[in-house]
Every structure is written in C-alpha cells, then in structure tokens.
Amino acid sequence: MLVSLSGVTFGYDAELIFDGLDFQINAKERLGVVGPNGHGKSTLLRLIAGLESIEGGEMSIRRGTDIGYLKQSQELPEEVAVHDLLLATFPEAMNVKRKLDAIHVRMEQGDGSEETLAEFGDLQHRFEELDGYALEARVDALAAEVGFSAEDLKRPAGSLSGGERTRFELARVLLRQPDLLILDEPTNHLDLVQTERLERRLAEYPNAFLVVSHDRAFLRATCQGIVEVERKKATRYKGGYDAWRTQREERLRRSLDEFVRQEEKVEKTEDFIRRNIAGQKTKQAQARRKMLEKLERVDRPEDVWEAAGHLGMQFDAGDHSGGREAIAARGLCVGYDDKEPLIRDFDWILHRGDRVGIVGPNGSGKTSLLRVLLGRQKPVGGHAELGYQVGVGYLDQKLKGTLDPSRSLVEEVRSLRPDLTIDQAREALSRYRFFGDVVFQAVGSLSGGERCRLSLLKVSLKPHNLLAFDEPTNHLDIPAVEVLEKALKDYPGTLLIVSHDRAFLDAVVDKMVWVQDGVVQVVEGNYTTARRKLWGSEGKAVAK
C-alpha cells in the first residue's frame, strides 16, 4: 500500500465533494481516474498529493513514499535556463558535481595532495552511484519527448508560455521517477506525437501512477485499472478503459435489478398489509409492517454519466448543400509575413460532404491553415476560397471572438437569434445543460467546458453546410465528447476539424490532412488508418 483513504469527507464551502470516500493505491499500480466534470477527479489527486487537507476520515501514506504531482502553471525563476532547472531535479547529484568541478580546478592549479585526491575519488564514486554522468543525456532525451528543442533548453525559464511551462513540469516530474506519479490531464498542451511518446514512457514507468484524463485513447494505452469518481465516492474497476465500460454497465444493470426486485417486494408487502391489517391475518400484517420499517431501502441507481450526456446537441446543414467544391486552395502558403512560411505551396480541394481531420505537431500551422482556408486569416502566398453558397459554422479553439463575457447566457443566445423569446432561449440553453438562474449569469463567469458548450449551442442555432471546428473536445468531459461525436456522425454536411483527440477523429472523420515540417499530406481514412499508412505499425516514418 502506498496511499490509503478511509471514510474521507471533503468539500469546498457548503459543497460536499466526498462523503465516506474509500480509496487505496498500491505499489506499481497504473490507474486512470474518470468521471464527469465537477465530480471531484482533480480534488482526489490534490488530496493524495497533500495539496488539500481532509476534513474527516483517515488518510495514510507509507513511510518514505515519494509522491510526484504534475503542477500547473508554476512560477519559475526568470533568468535560469530551462536545461539547468531540469538538472536541478537532482539536487544531490548537482551538488556533488559542483564539488567535483571545484576540486578539479584546484588540481589543475597544482593541488595534488593525498587528501584532495581521496576527496575527489570519494565524490566521483558517489556521482557514479547517483548515475550523474548519464543525467544530462536523460534530461535532454525527456525534454525532447515533451517538445523542447536544444535551443529551447537554452532559453530562460521566464520566457516559457503557459503550455510550455506545463510541458516543463511534466518533464521535471517524470525525471524524478517518484514512487507515485500523479498526473492531472497530462496530455494538455501536448501534440499527438508527444502524447504517444508519453504513452510509451508510462508503459515503461517502473512505479505507480494515477492519472486523470479525458483522452480515451490515452487511457486505453496506459492504464490497467480505472477509478470512477461519482456521487461523492470512488469505485475501483479491474482492467483498462474498455473493460471498465463493460463492467460499469453490468454493475448498473445489477443495481437496477436489485432496486426493481426490492420495489416489487415492498409493493406486494404493502398490498398484503392493506388487505389484512384489520382481518384474520392482522398479526401477520403487523409483523410485515415492522419488517418494512427495518428494511434497508435500496436507492434507484443514478447513472451520472448518462445524466452528464443529456445534451440535445444537433447541427442543421440547411436546405442548400453548397457547391461541389466547399473550399479550393491553390499554391497556398500559410504563416506570418516576417517569418518563414509554416506551410508552402498547398493545393487542395475540400469537396462537399467530405469529413476531414487536420493533425500535426504543435506549431506546425494547423490552426493557421484552418483559418486561412476559411478566409479568417490572410495567406502569405496563393489563395483559398469558399465554394458557392457555403455557410460556415466555426468554433474557435480559444473561444475568442464568439462569446461576449459581459452578456448573460440568454443575451448571448438572443444576440444571434433575436427572434427567440427569453423562454425559447432558456429552452435552447437547457438542451446544453444550462438550467435555472445560471442562464442569467455573465458568460465571463463560465468554466472552460461551459463556454465550449455555449459556443457549440450558438453554432447549432443556425444552419451551416460546413462545420469547421478547432479543438472542439478541449474542456469537454467524456460524456459530452461522445454526444458531440454522435451529433457530428448524424450531421449531413461537410466537416473540417482540427483535433488532437484520436478516438474522436477515429469516430467522425474519414480523411486526414497531416501537417508537418511545412508539408501537407492528405490521406484517406480516419486517424488510426492514416497514421498506419504514413508511419507504419511501429511508429517509424514511412513517408515524408
């Protein structure tokens, strides 16, 4: 046992997050934590990492257990190089190295005393024990895996962006190799190549890890057990992600059967009591009444995943399907005027009815390509144009320019559809899980997931024969992503989607645009098929 929680209660203000929580993780276990947004996944990780204090119950940690937690957006020393900060993950080794360097200088200056040589030998032996001579190679290799180039490692840490800081923290915690590695949405800010590298590293990780993720492909690739957080509890399941889905459905079925059997028994017993309480079988009726009073009633099982997936999401392509060529690009160069183009000489036609996914490494120009194709950004060369009567429903990755933070949710809906009454706007909002007085709150008060749902609602309010979405699954929990998948499968128009969600791409597209090193390749098939065609089953490049 590494960490054990027993009967734990915890909450924020008046909201109780956990009540009677029991959970344990053992050495070398590989567990994924799942659950709809707002049910306490991240809170569970923070409790285990010691960043929150339990309010009731007991929590025990095996003596000497090193727990590593992926921190988000930590403040970093402004002027220290990224490489030096990563090496600082090994303070003892770096301290020994400084001493060795100092003695080496003394020896070069002529200090060859037996005492100095003995001290140098002892330090050198300790440095070898700490694997010090391999540390720089380890740091460089892991930094490259999460997307840092040799030039990036020379940069001052203060220059890192928010996403780069998250990747830096991921590298730092992986270098430590703690007894228990805790990762909260580790694939955020990673591109697909970096995500698959992380999967391979976790497959070889020698100790236990606990990971929260909405990336179903990532959970399938890394986890051997699933912890479902719901209704203020945590339930353990053996096996990976798909085994959990099967076991979960079976558990719910059994719980519902138990509830129904008890309800039928109670109904028959109450009927017997009513018919016999004043008759010849009064004593039997009284005995059964006492039995009912002592009966521990089974609650009707609540499927929080089904509830979280209650989204009336659908998209209308309208009466006109648009021209045969939805988008035509000729000699397209994408980038910025003062820099080398990200993409050069791209010729392509998006045909009516195509369902296309766009993927590539971070910084390769996926979002810029999408915006240029839609006419939302100027190309640095060539041209792109929309086809005849093509109407675009666009979802921005950062949700900028589509939502006014000062408006209420009702006002935001009616800004696009002024013909809707307040009640009609509220009804539309309820289909996207906005209820009660929430609809009168300011848009600026919403979480990322809520803003994404509101943006998707706005796209659905008018017909569009081309949907162009940039990272639509960002901020959405798994139930919402699966509803979006179904809505897009049912959508009869043209799709153009930038995404790093492999399971999502496999479900909704049948053609891939792969952007890398200034080159764009168009490959038939969903993500898994296209990847196999381009990179082979072993992940090695077979095409440029």
C-alpha positions as CSV (number, residue, x, y, z in Angstrom):
1,M,0.0,0.0,0.0
2,L,1.3,3.5,-0.9
3,V,-1.7,5.6,-0.1
4,S,-5.0,4.7,1.7
5,L,-8.1,6.9,2.3
6,S,-10.8,5.6,4.6
7,G,-14.2,7.3,5.2
8,V,-12.8,10.6,4.0
9,T,-15.0,13.7,3.8
10,F,-14.0,16.9,2.0
11,G,-15.7,19.9,0.5
12,Y,-15.4,23.5,-0.6
13,D,-17.5,25.9,1.4
14,A,-21.0,24.4,1.6
15,E,-20.5,21.9,-1.3
16,L,-19.5,18.4,-0.2
17,I,-17.2,16.7,-2.8
18,F,-16.5,13.5,-1.0
19,D,-18.5,11.7,1.8
20,G,-17.2,8.4,3.1
21,L,-14.6,8.1,0.4
22,D,-12.6,4.9,0.5
23,F,-9.6,4.5,-1.9
24,Q,-6.2,2.8,-2.0
25,I,-3.4,2.7,-4.4
26,N,-0.6,0.1,-4.2
27,A,2.9,-0.1,-5.5
28,K,3.3,-0.3,-9.3
29,E,-0.4,0.1,-10.0
30,R,-1.4,2.1,-13.1
31,L,-4.7,3.7,-12.5
32,G,-6.8,6.1,-14.6
33,V,-9.4,8.4,-12.9
34,V,-12.5,9.2,-14.8
35,G,-15.8,10.9,-14.1
36,P,-17.9,13.8,-15.5
37,N,-16.7,17.3,-14.9
38,G,-17.3,18.6,-11.4
39,H,-17.4,15.3,-9.6
40,G,-14.0,15.6,-7.9
41,K,-11.4,13.9,-10.0
42,S,-8.8,16.6,-9.6
43,T,-9.7,17.1,-6.0
44,L,-8.9,13.4,-5.3
45,L,-5.5,13.9,-6.8
46,R,-4.9,17.0,-4.7
47,L,-5.9,15.2,-1.5
48,I,-3.4,12.4,-2.2
49,A,-0.7,14.9,-3.2
50,G,-1.2,16.7,0.1
51,L,-2.3,19.9,-1.5
52,E,-5.7,19.7,0.3
53,S,-6.4,18.5,3.8
54,I,-9.2,16.0,4.5
55,E,-12.0,17.2,6.8
56,G,-13.0,13.8,8.2
57,G,-11.9,10.1,8.0
58,E,-8.3,8.9,7.7
59,M,-5.5,9.1,5.2
60,S,-2.3,7.2,5.5
61,I,0.8,7.2,3.3
62,R,3.5,4.5,3.5
63,R,6.6,5.9,5.2
64,G,9.2,7.2,2.8
65,T,6.8,7.2,-0.2
66,D,7.8,9.9,-2.7
67,I,4.8,11.4,-4.4
68,G,5.2,13.5,-7.6
69,Y,2.4,15.7,-8.7
70,L,2.2,17.4,-12.1
71,K,1.9,21.1,-11.2
72,Q,0.1,23.5,-13.5
73,S,1.5,27.0,-14.3
74,Q,4.1,27.1,-11.6
75,E,6.2,30.3,-11.2
76,L,9.7,29.7,-12.4
77,P,13.0,31.6,-11.9
78,E,13.0,34.2,-14.7
79,E,16.7,34.0,-15.7
80,V,17.6,30.4,-15.1
81,A,18.0,28.3,-18.2
82,V,15.4,25.5,-18.8
83,H,18.1,22.9,-19.0
84,D,19.7,24.0,-15.7
85,L,16.3,23.9,-14.0
86,L,15.6,20.4,-15.2
87,L,19.0,19.3,-13.9
88,A,18.1,20.8,-10.6
89,T,15.6,18.0,-10.2
90,F,18.6,16.0,-8.9
91,P,19.9,18.3,-6.2
92,E,22.4,15.8,-4.6
93,A,24.0,14.9,-7.9
94,M,24.3,18.5,-8.9
95,N,25.8,19.4,-5.5
96,V,28.4,16.6,-5.9
97,K,29.1,17.8,-9.5
98,R,29.8,21.3,-8.2
99,K,32.2,19.9,-5.6
100,L,33.9,17.8,-8.3
101,D,34.3,20.8,-10.6
102,A,35.8,22.9,-7.7
103,I,38.3,20.2,-6.8
104,H,39.2,19.7,-10.5
105,V,40.1,23.4,-10.7
106,R,42.3,23.1,-7.5
107,M,44.0,20.0,-9.1
108,E,44.7,22.0,-12.3
109,Q,46.3,24.7,-10.2
110,G,48.7,22.1,-8.7
111,D,46.9,20.7,-5.7
112,G,47.8,17.0,-5.8
113,S,47.7,16.2,-2.2
114,E,46.6,12.8,-1.0
115,E,43.7,14.4,0.9
116,T,42.5,16.2,-2.3
117,L,42.9,13.0,-4.4
118,A,41.0,11.0,-1.8
119,E,38.2,13.5,-1.7
120,F,38.0,13.6,-5.5
121,G,37.8,9.8,-5.6
122,D,35.0,9.7,-3.0
123,L,33.0,12.3,-4.8
124,Q,33.5,10.6,-8.1
125,H,32.3,7.3,-6.7
126,R,29.2,9.0,-5.2
127,F,28.5,10.7,-8.5
128,E,28.6,7.4,-10.3
129,E,26.2,5.9,-7.7
130,L,23.8,8.7,-8.5
131,D,24.1,8.0,-12.2
132,G,25.4,11.5,-12.6
133,Y,27.3,11.0,-15.9
134,A,24.0,10.0,-17.6
135,L,21.8,12.7,-16.1
136,E,22.4,15.3,-18.9
137,A,21.5,12.7,-21.6
138,R,18.4,11.7,-19.6
139,V,17.3,15.3,-19.3
140,D,17.9,16.0,-23.0
141,A,16.0,12.9,-24.1
142,L,13.0,13.5,-21.9
143,A,12.9,17.2,-22.8
144,A,12.8,16.3,-26.5
145,E,10.0,13.9,-25.8
146,V,7.7,16.6,-24.5
147,G,8.7,19.0,-27.3
148,F,11.7,21.1,-26.2
149,S,14.5,21.5,-28.8
150,A,18.1,22.0,-27.9
151,E,17.6,25.8,-28.4
152,D,14.6,25.8,-26.1
153,L,16.7,24.3,-23.3
154,K,19.0,27.3,-23.5
155,R,16.1,29.8,-23.0
156,P,15.4,31.5,-19.7
157,A,12.6,29.7,-17.9
158,G,10.8,33.1,-17.5
159,S,10.2,33.1,-21.3
160,L,8.2,29.9,-21.3
161,S,4.5,30.2,-22.3
162,G,1.7,28.6,-20.2
163,G,1.7,25.5,-22.3
164,E,5.5,25.2,-22.3
165,R,5.5,25.5,-18.5
166,T,3.1,22.6,-18.3
167,R,5.4,20.5,-20.5
168,F,8.4,21.6,-18.4
169,E,6.6,20.4,-15.2
170,L,5.8,17.2,-16.9
171,A,9.4,16.6,-17.8
172,R,10.5,17.5,-14.3
173,V,8.2,15.1,-12.5
174,L,8.9,12.3,-14.9
175,L,12.7,12.8,-14.4
176,R,12.2,12.3,-10.6
177,Q,10.5,8.9,-11.1
178,P,8.6,9.1,-7.8
179,D,7.0,6.1,-6.1
180,L,3.6,7.5,-7.0
181,L,3.3,9.7,-10.1
182,I,0.2,11.9,-10.1
183,L,-0.8,13.4,-13.4
184,D,-3.8,15.7,-14.0
185,E,-4.7,16.0,-17.7
186,P,-1.0,15.4,-18.8
187,T,-1.8,15.5,-22.5
188,N,-3.0,19.1,-22.3
189,H,-0.6,21.2,-24.5
190,L,1.0,18.0,-26.0
191,D,0.6,17.3,-29.7
192,L,-0.2,13.8,-30.9
193,V,3.5,12.7,-31.3
194,Q,4.3,14.0,-27.8
195,T,1.3,12.2,-26.4
196,E,2.3,8.9,-27.9
197,R,5.8,9.3,-26.6
198,L,4.4,9.9,-23.1
199,E,2.3,6.7,-23.5
200,R,5.4,4.7,-24.3
201,R,7.3,6.3,-21.3
202,L,4.4,5.4,-19.0
203,A,4.3,1.9,-20.4
204,E,7.9,1.6,-19.1
205,Y,7.5,3.5,-15.9
206,P,8.8,1.4,-13.0
207,N,6.5,2.7,-10.3
208,A,2.8,3.5,-9.6
209,F,0.9,6.3,-11.3
210,L,-2.6,7.9,-11.0
211,V,-3.8,9.9,-14.0
212,V,-6.9,12.0,-14.7
213,S,-7.6,12.3,-18.4
214,H,-10.5,12.9,-20.8
215,D,-8.4,11.3,-23.6
216,R,-9.9,7.9,-24.2
217,A,-7.1,6.7,-26.4
218,F,-4.5,7.7,-23.8
219,L,-6.4,5.9,-21.0
220,R,-6.6,2.8,-23.2
221,A,-2.9,2.9,-23.9
222,T,-1.6,3.5,-20.3
223,C,-4.0,2.3,-17.6
224,Q,-4.5,-1.2,-16.2
225,G,-7.3,-0.2,-13.8
226,I,-9.9,2.6,-13.7
227,V,-11.2,4.6,-10.7
228,E,-14.6,6.2,-11.3
229,V,-15.4,9.2,-9.2
230,E,-19.1,9.8,-8.8
231,R,-21.7,10.5,-6.1
232,K,-19.0,11.6,-3.6
233,K,-17.3,8.2,-3.8
234,A,-14.6,6.4,-5.8
235,T,-15.2,2.9,-7.3
236,R,-12.3,0.7,-8.5
237,Y,-12.5,-1.5,-11.6
238,K,-10.0,-4.0,-12.8
239,G,-8.8,-3.9,-16.4
240,G,-8.4,-1.0,-18.8
241,Y,-10.8,1.7,-20.1
242,D,-12.9,-0.6,-22.3
243,A,-13.1,-3.3,-19.5
244,W,-14.3,-0.5,-17.2
245,R,-17.1,0.5,-19.6
246,T,-18.3,-3.1,-19.8
247,Q,-18.1,-3.7,-16.0
248,R,-19.8,-0.4,-15.3
249,E,-22.8,-1.2,-17.4
250,E,-23.1,-4.6,-15.8
251,R,-22.9,-3.1,-12.3
252,L,-25.6,-0.6,-13.1
253,R,-27.8,-3.4,-14.6
254,R,-27.4,-5.4,-11.4
255,S,-28.1,-2.4,-9.2
256,L,-31.2,-1.6,-11.2
257,D,-32.4,-5.3,-11.0
258,E,-31.8,-5.2,-7.2
259,F,-33.8,-2.0,-6.9
260,V,-36.7,-3.3,-9.0
261,R,-36.8,-6.6,-7.1
262,Q,-37.0,-4.7,-3.8
263,E,-39.6,-2.3,-5.1
264,E,-41.8,-5.2,-6.2
265,K,-41.3,-7.0,-2.9
266,V,-42.2,-3.8,-1.0
267,E,-45.3,-3.2,-3.2
268,K,-46.6,-6.8,-2.6
269,T,-45.9,-6.5,1.2
270,E,-47.7,-3.2,1.4
271,D,-50.7,-4.6,-0.5
272,F,-50.8,-7.6,1.9
273,I,-50.8,-5.2,4.9
274,R,-53.6,-3.1,3.4
275,R,-55.7,-6.1,2.8
276,N,-55.1,-7.9,6.1
277,I,-54.4,-5.2,8.8
278,A,-57.9,-5.4,10.1
279,G,-58.7,-9.0,9.2
280,Q,-57.9,-12.5,10.4
281,K,-54.2,-12.1,9.4
282,T,-53.7,-8.9,11.5
283,K,-50.7,-10.3,13.3
284,Q,-49.0,-11.3,10.0
285,A,-49.7,-7.9,8.6
286,Q,-48.3,-6.2,11.7
287,A,-45.2,-8.3,11.5
288,R,-44.7,-7.4,7.9
289,R,-45.2,-3.8,8.7
290,K,-42.3,-4.0,11.2
291,M,-40.2,-5.8,8.7
292,L,-40.7,-2.9,6.2
293,E,-39.8,-0.4,8.9
294,K,-36.5,-2.2,9.4
295,L,-35.8,-2.8,5.8
296,E,-32.7,-1.0,4.4
297,R,-34.1,0.5,1.2
298,V,-32.0,0.4,-2.0
299,D,-31.8,3.7,-3.8
300,R,-32.6,3.7,-7.5
301,P,-29.1,3.7,-9.2
302,E,-28.2,7.0,-10.8
303,D,-26.1,6.9,-13.9
304,V,-24.2,10.2,-13.6
305,W,-22.5,9.6,-17.0
306,E,-25.9,9.3,-18.7
307,A,-27.0,12.5,-16.9
308,A,-23.9,14.3,-18.0
309,G,-24.5,13.2,-21.5
310,H,-28.0,14.6,-21.6
311,L,-27.2,17.2,-24.3
312,G,-29.7,17.9,-27.1
313,M,-26.8,18.6,-29.5
314,Q,-27.5,18.5,-33.2
315,F,-26.4,20.5,-36.2
316,D,-28.5,21.5,-39.2
317,A,-26.9,21.6,-42.6
318,G,-29.8,23.6,-44.1
319,D,-31.7,23.2,-47.3
320,H,-28.7,24.0,-49.6
321,S,-25.7,21.8,-49.5
322,G,-23.5,24.3,-51.2
323,G,-21.2,24.0,-54.2
324,R,-19.4,20.8,-55.1
325,E,-16.2,22.4,-54.1
326,A,-16.6,23.6,-50.5
327,I,-13.1,25.0,-50.3
328,A,-10.5,25.4,-53.1
329,A,-6.8,26.2,-52.2
330,R,-4.2,26.9,-54.9
331,G,-0.5,27.4,-54.1
332,L,-1.3,28.2,-50.5
333,C,1.4,29.5,-48.2
334,V,0.5,29.9,-44.6
335,G,2.4,31.8,-41.9
336,Y,3.3,35.3,-41.0
337,D,4.9,38.0,-43.1
338,D,8.1,38.3,-41.0
339,K,8.8,34.6,-40.8
340,E,9.4,31.5,-42.9
341,P,6.0,30.1,-44.0
342,L,4.7,27.2,-41.9
343,I,3.1,25.6,-45.0
344,R,4.2,26.1,-48.6
345,D,2.5,25.5,-52.0
346,F,-0.6,23.6,-50.8
347,D,-3.1,22.7,-53.5
348,W,-6.3,21.1,-52.2
349,I,-10.0,20.9,-52.7
350,L,-12.4,20.1,-49.9
351,H,-15.4,18.5,-51.6
352,R,-19.0,18.8,-50.5
353,G,-19.7,16.0,-47.9
354,D,-16.0,15.4,-47.1
355,R,-15.3,14.7,-43.4
356,V,-11.7,15.8,-42.8
357,G,-9.5,15.9,-39.7
358,I,-6.4,18.1,-39.5
359,V,-3.5,17.0,-37.3
360,G,0.2,17.7,-36.8
361,P,2.8,18.7,-34.3
362,N,2.4,21.9,-32.1
363,G,3.4,24.9,-34.1
364,S,3.1,23.2,-37.5
365,G,0.3,25.6,-38.6
366,K,-2.9,23.5,-38.1
367,T,-5.0,26.4,-36.7
368,S,-3.5,28.9,-39.2
369,L,-4.2,26.6,-42.1
370,L,-7.8,26.2,-40.9
371,R,-8.3,30.0,-40.6
372,V,-6.7,30.7,-44.0
373,L,-8.9,28.1,-45.7
374,L,-11.9,29.8,-44.1
375,G,-10.8,33.3,-45.1
376,R,-10.3,34.3,-41.5
377,Q,-6.6,34.9,-41.9
378,K,-4.6,36.1,-44.9
379,P,-2.3,33.7,-46.6
380,V,1.3,34.7,-47.2
381,G,1.0,33.3,-50.7
382,G,-1.5,31.7,-53.0
383,H,-5.2,31.8,-52.3
384,A,-8.1,29.9,-50.8
385,E,-11.8,30.5,-51.4
386,L,-15.1,29.1,-50.2
387,G,-17.4,27.5,-52.7
388,Y,-20.8,28.6,-53.9
389,Q,-23.3,29.2,-51.1
390,V,-21.1,27.5,-48.5
391,G,-22.1,28.6,-45.0
392,V,-19.6,28.0,-42.2
393,G,-20.2,27.2,-38.6
394,Y,-16.9,28.0,-36.9
395,L,-15.7,27.0,-33.4
396,D,-12.5,28.8,-32.3
397,Q,-10.0,26.8,-30.2
398,K,-9.7,29.6,-27.7
399,L,-13.4,30.5,-28.0
400,K,-12.3,34.1,-28.7
401,G,-14.5,36.5,-30.7
402,T,-17.5,34.2,-30.5
403,L,-18.6,35.0,-26.9
404,D,-19.1,38.3,-25.1
405,P,-18.1,37.9,-21.5
406,S,-20.3,40.8,-20.3
407,R,-23.6,39.3,-21.6
408,S,-25.8,36.8,-19.8
409,L,-26.2,33.4,-21.4
410,V,-29.7,34.3,-22.5
411,E,-28.5,37.6,-24.1
412,E,-25.7,35.7,-25.8
413,V,-28.2,33.3,-27.4
414,R,-30.5,36.1,-28.4
415,S,-27.7,38.2,-29.9
416,L,-27.5,35.5,-32.6
417,R,-31.2,34.7,-32.7
418,P,-33.1,37.9,-31.7
419,D,-36.3,36.2,-32.9
420,L,-36.2,33.9,-29.8
421,T,-38.2,34.9,-26.7
422,I,-36.4,34.6,-23.3
423,D,-38.3,31.4,-22.6
424,Q,-37.3,30.0,-26.0
425,A,-33.7,31.0,-25.4
426,R,-33.8,29.3,-22.0
427,E,-35.2,26.1,-23.5
428,A,-32.3,26.1,-26.0
429,L,-29.8,26.6,-23.2
430,S,-31.4,23.7,-21.2
431,R,-30.6,21.3,-24.1
432,Y,-26.9,22.1,-23.4
433,R,-27.2,21.6,-19.6
434,F,-27.7,25.3,-18.6
435,F,-30.6,25.4,-16.1
436,G,-32.2,27.8,-13.6
437,D,-30.7,31.1,-12.8
438,V,-27.4,30.1,-14.4
439,V,-28.8,31.4,-17.7
440,F,-28.8,34.9,-16.3
441,Q,-25.1,34.8,-15.2
442,A,-22.4,36.6,-17.2
443,V,-20.7,34.5,-19.8
444,G,-17.4,35.6,-18.3
445,S,-18.2,33.6,-15.1
446,L,-18.4,30.2,-17.0
447,S,-15.8,27.5,-16.9
448,G,-13.9,26.3,-20.0
449,G,-16.3,23.4,-20.5
450,E,-19.3,25.6,-20.1
451,R,-18.0,28.1,-22.6
452,C,-17.4,25.4,-25.1
453,R,-20.9,24.0,-24.7
454,L,-22.3,27.5,-25.1
455,S,-20.2,28.0,-28.3
456,L,-21.5,24.7,-29.7
457,L,-25.0,25.8,-28.9
458,K,-24.5,29.0,-30.8
459,V,-23.2,27.1,-33.9
460,S,-26.3,24.9,-33.7
461,L,-28.8,27.8,-33.7
462,K,-28.4,28.4,-37.4
463,P,-28.0,26.0,-40.3
464,H,-24.4,25.6,-41.8
465,N,-23.4,23.3,-44.6
466,L,-19.8,23.3,-43.4
467,L,-18.7,22.9,-39.8
468,A,-15.1,24.0,-39.1
469,F,-14.1,23.2,-35.5
470,D,-10.7,23.9,-33.9
471,E,-10.1,21.5,-31.0
472,P,-13.8,21.1,-30.1
473,T,-13.2,18.5,-27.4
474,N,-11.0,20.8,-25.3
475,H,-12.6,21.3,-21.9
476,L,-15.4,18.7,-22.6
477,D,-15.7,15.7,-20.4
478,I,-16.1,12.2,-21.9
479,P,-19.9,12.1,-21.9
480,A,-20.1,15.4,-23.7
481,V,-17.4,14.4,-26.3
482,E,-19.4,11.2,-27.0
483,V,-22.6,13.3,-27.6
484,L,-20.7,15.6,-29.9
485,E,-19.4,12.6,-31.8
486,K,-22.9,11.3,-32.3
487,A,-24.2,14.7,-33.4
488,L,-21.4,15.0,-36.0
489,K,-22.0,11.5,-37.3
490,D,-25.6,12.4,-37.8
491,Y,-24.7,15.8,-39.5
492,P,-25.1,15.5,-43.3
493,G,-22.9,18.4,-44.2
494,T,-19.1,18.9,-44.7
495,L,-16.7,18.6,-41.7
496,L,-13.2,20.2,-41.3
497,I,-11.9,19.5,-37.8
498,V,-8.6,20.3,-36.1
499,S,-8.2,17.9,-33.1
500,H,-5.6,16.0,-31.0
501,D,-8.3,13.6,-29.7
502,R,-7.5,10.3,-31.6
503,A,-10.7,8.5,-30.5
504,F,-12.8,11.5,-31.6
505,L,-11.1,11.6,-35.0
506,D,-11.5,7.9,-35.5
507,A,-15.2,8.3,-34.9
508,V,-16.1,11.3,-37.0
509,V,-13.7,11.7,-40.0
510,D,-12.7,9.5,-42.9
511,K,-9.9,11.6,-44.4
512,M,-6.8,13.2,-42.7
513,V,-4.8,16.3,-43.5
514,W,-1.3,15.7,-41.9
515,V,0.7,18.9,-41.4
516,Q,4.4,18.6,-40.6
517,D,7.7,20.4,-41.5
518,G,5.9,22.7,-43.9
519,V,4.5,19.8,-45.9
520,V,0.8,18.8,-46.0
521,Q,-0.3,15.3,-46.9
522,V,-3.9,14.2,-47.5
523,V,-4.5,10.6,-46.5
524,E,-7.7,8.6,-46.9
525,G,-9.0,7.1,-43.6
526,N,-9.6,8.1,-40.0
527,Y,-6.7,8.9,-37.7
528,T,-5.6,5.3,-37.0
529,T,-5.7,4.3,-40.6
530,A,-3.9,7.4,-41.8
531,R,-1.2,7.1,-39.2
532,R,-0.6,3.5,-40.2
533,K,-0.3,4.5,-43.8
534,L,2.1,7.3,-43.1
535,W,4.2,5.9,-40.2
536,G,3.7,2.2,-40.2
537,S,2.6,0.0,-37.3
538,E,5.9,0.5,-35.4
539,G,5.5,4.3,-35.5
540,K,8.5,4.8,-37.8
541,A,8.2,7.2,-40.7
542,V,7.5,5.5,-44.0
543,A,6.6,8.7,-45.8
544,K,7.6,12.3,-45.8
